[in-house]
Amino acid sequence: MGRRLPVVMACGMLVVGAVAAPAQDMMQHVDLTSPEMTSAEMTRADLEAAIVAAAKAGRVVDLTGKKLSGLDLSGLDLSHAVLRAAKLNKTKLAGAKLDAAILDQAWLLAADLSGASLKGASMFAAQMQRARIDGADLSHARIAADLTGASLVGASLIGANLGADMKNQSMGLMRAVLRSAKLDRAVLRDANLSRADLEFASLRNADLTNASLAGAALGGAILVEVIVAGADFLGADLASTRLIAPIGLEAAKNFDKAQNLDRLLRQ
């Protein structure tokens, strides 16, 4: 990861090895109530002016490390913006455009991204616990973020890559963490969820057609009337997973090679 590594460590990035470490343990030395994490150094008007100035200069707006927590940026066009390591905790980004934006190492704790467009965005090592992302479009996004307790009800993650980064493992296995997240009615067709952490997540009526769940942690997850035709379950952990009335299970791949099938809860 080169020079980016110290920044990730300073941000309390979720790092996982063979066993995922709880996010709160990784952030135990970060004061989430400090002005650094809760304040804003720019107003919405300042940000809009910066976007216009960048466009006139023929470049994308660079907001690396900026404190933007608590602002109402609903509906703002931040497509291609660089928001690396920016603080956006509890920021309202409902309906905002963040297509191809760089949100690597950004803080979006309890941020509101409902209905936002994040097509092709990069969220590597982002902290997005308890974020509201209902109805958002994250198609083809790269998401190796901590989304513990986040809500992605009805979100589109078609072709999104939430799988483990197998190239940079000096810090441990980097992957999407969706523990206890709500993914009801989410569309995950062709998504890469290999080795992702989906323990206790709710995927009621979700569409996992042709998704890769190889090696994914699904312990305690709720898969009710979920579409799994073509989904790959090779090595997925199904301990205490509730699999009720799945659609297309007969067309799923490697379901017989999932782990803990004897502990799967089926009706």
C-alpha positions as CSV (number, residue, x, y, z in Angstrom):
1,M,0.0,0.0,0.0
2,G,3.1,2.2,-0.1
3,R,2.9,5.5,1.7
4,R,-0.8,5.2,2.4
5,L,-0.2,2.6,5.1
6,P,0.6,5.1,8.0
7,V,-2.5,7.0,7.3
8,V,-4.6,3.9,7.5
9,M,-3.1,3.0,10.8
10,A,-3.7,6.4,12.2
11,C,-7.3,6.3,11.2
12,G,-7.9,3.1,13.1
13,M,-8.6,1.1,10.0
14,L,-10.3,-2.2,10.4
15,V,-7.7,-4.9,9.8
16,V,-8.5,-8.5,9.7
17,G,-6.4,-11.6,9.5
18,A,-7.8,-15.1,9.8
19,V,-10.4,-13.8,12.2
20,A,-12.0,-10.3,11.8
21,A,-11.2,-7.9,14.7
22,P,-14.2,-5.9,16.0
23,A,-14.2,-2.5,14.6
24,Q,-14.6,-0.8,18.0
25,D,-11.4,-2.4,19.1
26,M,-9.5,-0.9,16.1
27,M,-10.9,2.5,17.0
28,Q,-10.5,2.4,20.7
29,H,-7.8,5.1,20.7
30,V,-9.7,7.4,18.4
31,D,-11.8,10.2,20.1
32,L,-14.9,10.2,18.0
33,T,-16.3,13.2,20.0
34,S,-13.3,15.4,19.2
35,P,-13.6,18.5,17.0
36,E,-11.4,16.6,14.5
37,M,-14.1,14.1,14.0
38,T,-17.2,16.2,14.5
39,S,-16.5,19.7,13.0
40,A,-16.4,21.2,9.6
41,E,-13.8,23.6,8.3
42,M,-15.8,24.5,5.2
43,T,-19.5,25.5,4.6
44,R,-21.6,24.1,1.8
45,A,-21.1,27.4,0.0
46,D,-17.3,27.1,0.4
47,L,-17.5,23.6,-1.1
48,E,-19.7,24.6,-4.0
49,A,-17.2,27.4,-4.8
50,A,-14.3,24.9,-4.6
51,I,-16.1,22.6,-7.1
52,V,-16.7,25.5,-9.5
53,A,-13.1,26.7,-9.2
54,A,-11.7,23.2,-9.8
55,A,-13.9,22.7,-12.9
56,K,-12.8,26.0,-14.4
57,A,-9.2,24.9,-13.9
58,G,-10.0,21.6,-15.6
59,R,-9.3,19.4,-12.6
60,V,-11.3,17.5,-10.0
61,V,-11.9,19.0,-6.6
62,D,-9.4,17.7,-4.1
63,L,-10.8,17.5,-0.5
64,T,-8.2,15.2,0.9
65,G,-8.3,15.2,4.7
66,K,-10.9,18.0,4.9
67,K,-13.2,18.1,7.9
68,L,-16.7,18.1,6.6
69,S,-18.6,16.4,9.4
70,G,-22.2,17.4,10.1
71,L,-22.7,19.4,6.9
72,D,-25.8,19.2,4.7
73,L,-24.4,18.3,1.3
74,S,-27.6,16.7,0.0
75,G,-27.9,16.7,-3.8
76,L,-24.4,18.1,-4.3
77,D,-22.4,16.9,-7.4
78,L,-19.1,15.5,-6.1
79,S,-18.5,13.2,-9.1
80,H,-14.8,12.3,-9.3
81,A,-14.0,14.3,-6.2
82,V,-11.0,13.2,-4.1
83,L,-12.2,12.8,-0.6
84,R,-9.4,10.6,0.7
85,A,-9.2,10.5,4.5
86,A,-11.9,13.3,4.7
87,K,-14.1,13.5,7.8
88,L,-17.8,13.1,6.8
89,N,-19.2,11.8,10.0
90,K,-23.0,12.4,10.2
91,T,-22.8,14.4,7.0
92,K,-26.0,14.5,4.9
93,L,-25.2,13.3,1.4
94,A,-28.7,12.2,0.5
95,G,-29.2,12.2,-3.3
96,A,-25.6,13.4,-3.8
97,K,-23.6,12.4,-6.9
98,L,-20.3,10.7,-6.0
99,D,-19.8,8.7,-9.1
100,A,-16.1,7.7,-9.4
101,A,-15.3,9.6,-6.3
102,I,-12.3,8.5,-4.2
103,L,-13.4,7.9,-0.6
104,D,-10.4,5.8,0.5
105,Q,-9.8,6.0,4.2
106,A,-12.6,8.5,4.6
107,W,-14.7,8.6,7.8
108,L,-18.5,8.4,7.1
109,L,-19.7,7.3,10.5
110,A,-23.5,7.5,10.6
111,A,-23.5,9.5,7.3
112,D,-26.6,9.8,5.3
113,L,-26.0,8.6,1.7
114,S,-29.6,7.5,1.0
115,G,-30.4,7.7,-2.7
116,A,-26.9,8.8,-3.5
117,S,-25.1,7.8,-6.7
118,L,-21.7,6.2,-6.0
119,K,-21.2,4.3,-9.3
120,G,-17.6,3.3,-9.7
121,A,-16.6,5.0,-6.5
122,S,-13.6,3.7,-4.4
123,M,-14.2,3.1,-0.7
124,F,-11.0,1.3,0.3
125,A,-10.4,1.3,4.1
126,A,-13.3,3.7,4.7
127,Q,-15.1,3.8,8.0
128,M,-18.8,3.7,7.3
129,Q,-20.3,2.1,10.4
130,R,-24.1,2.8,10.9
131,A,-24.2,4.8,7.6
132,R,-27.5,5.1,5.9
133,I,-27.2,4.1,2.2
134,D,-30.7,3.0,1.4
135,G,-31.6,3.1,-2.2
136,A,-28.1,4.3,-3.2
137,D,-26.4,3.2,-6.5
138,L,-23.0,1.6,-5.8
139,S,-22.8,-0.3,-9.1
140,H,-19.2,-1.3,-9.9
141,A,-17.9,0.4,-6.8
142,R,-14.8,-0.9,-5.0
143,I,-15.9,-1.3,-1.4
144,A,-13.4,-2.6,1.2
145,A,-14.9,-0.6,4.0
146,D,-16.3,-1.2,7.4
147,L,-20.1,-1.0,7.1
148,T,-21.0,-2.6,10.4
149,G,-24.6,-1.8,11.2
150,A,-25.1,0.1,8.0
151,S,-28.4,0.2,6.2
152,L,-28.3,-0.6,2.5
153,V,-32.0,-1.4,2.0
154,G,-32.9,-1.4,-1.7
155,A,-29.4,-0.4,-2.7
156,S,-27.9,-1.4,-6.0
157,L,-24.5,-3.1,-5.9
158,I,-24.5,-4.6,-9.3
159,G,-21.0,-5.7,-10.3
160,A,-19.6,-4.1,-7.1
161,N,-16.3,-5.5,-5.7
162,L,-16.6,-6.1,-1.9
163,G,-14.2,-9.0,-1.9
164,A,-10.9,-9.4,-0.2
165,D,-7.9,-7.6,-1.5
166,M,-5.5,-10.5,-2.1
167,K,-2.6,-8.3,-3.2
168,N,-2.0,-6.1,-0.2
169,Q,-2.0,-8.2,2.9
170,S,0.9,-6.8,4.9
171,M,-1.8,-5.4,7.3
172,G,-4.0,-8.4,7.2
173,L,-6.9,-9.3,5.0
174,M,-8.7,-6.2,3.7
175,R,-12.4,-6.8,2.8
176,A,-15.9,-5.4,3.1
177,V,-17.3,-5.8,6.6
178,L,-21.1,-5.9,6.7
179,R,-21.7,-7.3,10.1
180,S,-25.3,-6.8,11.2
181,A,-25.9,-4.6,8.1
182,K,-29.3,-4.4,6.5
183,L,-29.2,-5.4,2.8
184,D,-32.9,-6.2,2.4
185,R,-34.0,-5.9,-1.2
186,A,-30.5,-5.0,-2.2
187,V,-29.4,-5.9,-5.8
188,L,-26.1,-7.7,-5.7
189,R,-26.1,-9.3,-9.1
190,D,-22.6,-10.2,-10.3
191,A,-21.1,-8.7,-7.2
192,N,-17.9,-10.0,-5.7
193,L,-18.4,-10.8,-2.0
194,S,-15.6,-13.3,-1.7
195,R,-14.4,-13.5,1.9
196,A,-16.6,-10.6,2.9
197,D,-17.9,-10.5,6.4
198,L,-21.7,-10.7,6.4
199,E,-22.3,-12.2,9.8
200,F,-25.7,-11.4,11.2
201,A,-26.5,-9.3,8.1
202,S,-30.1,-9.3,6.8
203,L,-30.5,-10.0,3.1
204,R,-34.3,-10.5,2.9
205,N,-35.4,-10.5,-0.7
206,A,-31.9,-9.6,-1.9
207,D,-30.8,-10.5,-5.4
208,L,-27.5,-12.4,-5.4
209,T,-27.7,-13.7,-8.9
210,N,-24.2,-14.8,-10.1
211,A,-22.6,-13.2,-7.1
212,S,-19.4,-14.7,-5.6
213,L,-19.8,-15.7,-2.0
214,A,-16.7,-17.8,-2.0
215,G,-15.2,-17.9,1.5
216,A,-17.7,-15.3,2.8
217,A,-18.7,-15.3,6.5
218,L,-22.5,-15.7,6.6
219,G,-22.8,-17.0,10.1
220,G,-26.1,-15.9,11.6
221,A,-27.1,-14.0,8.4
222,I,-30.8,-13.9,7.3
223,L,-31.3,-15.1,3.7
224,V,-35.1,-15.2,3.3
225,E,-36.5,-15.4,-0.2
226,V,-33.1,-14.4,-1.5
227,I,-32.3,-15.0,-5.2
228,V,-29.1,-17.2,-5.4
229,A,-29.2,-18.6,-9.0
230,G,-25.6,-18.8,-10.2
231,A,-24.2,-17.6,-6.8
232,D,-20.9,-19.3,-5.8
233,F,-20.9,-20.6,-2.2
234,L,-17.5,-22.3,-2.4
235,G,-16.1,-22.3,1.2
236,A,-18.8,-19.9,2.5
237,D,-19.4,-20.3,6.2
238,L,-23.1,-21.0,6.8
239,A,-23.1,-21.7,10.5
240,S,-26.5,-20.7,11.9
241,T,-27.4,-19.0,8.6
242,R,-31.2,-18.7,8.1
243,L,-31.8,-19.8,4.5
244,I,-35.6,-19.8,4.0
245,A,-37.4,-20.2,0.7
246,P,-34.3,-19.3,-1.5
247,I,-35.0,-18.8,-5.1
248,G,-32.7,-20.6,-7.6
249,L,-30.8,-22.6,-5.1
250,E,-30.7,-25.6,-7.5
251,A,-28.8,-23.3,-9.9
252,A,-26.3,-22.1,-7.3
253,K,-22.6,-23.1,-7.6
254,N,-20.7,-25.1,-5.1
255,F,-23.4,-25.0,-2.4
256,D,-22.4,-28.5,-1.4
257,K,-18.9,-27.2,-0.8
258,A,-20.0,-24.5,1.7
259,Q,-18.8,-24.8,5.3
260,N,-21.0,-25.8,8.2
261,L,-23.9,-27.0,6.1
262,D,-24.9,-29.2,9.1
263,R,-25.5,-26.0,11.1
264,L,-27.5,-24.3,8.4
265,L,-31.0,-23.3,9.5
266,R,-33.5,-24.1,6.8
267,Q,-37.3,-24.2,6.6
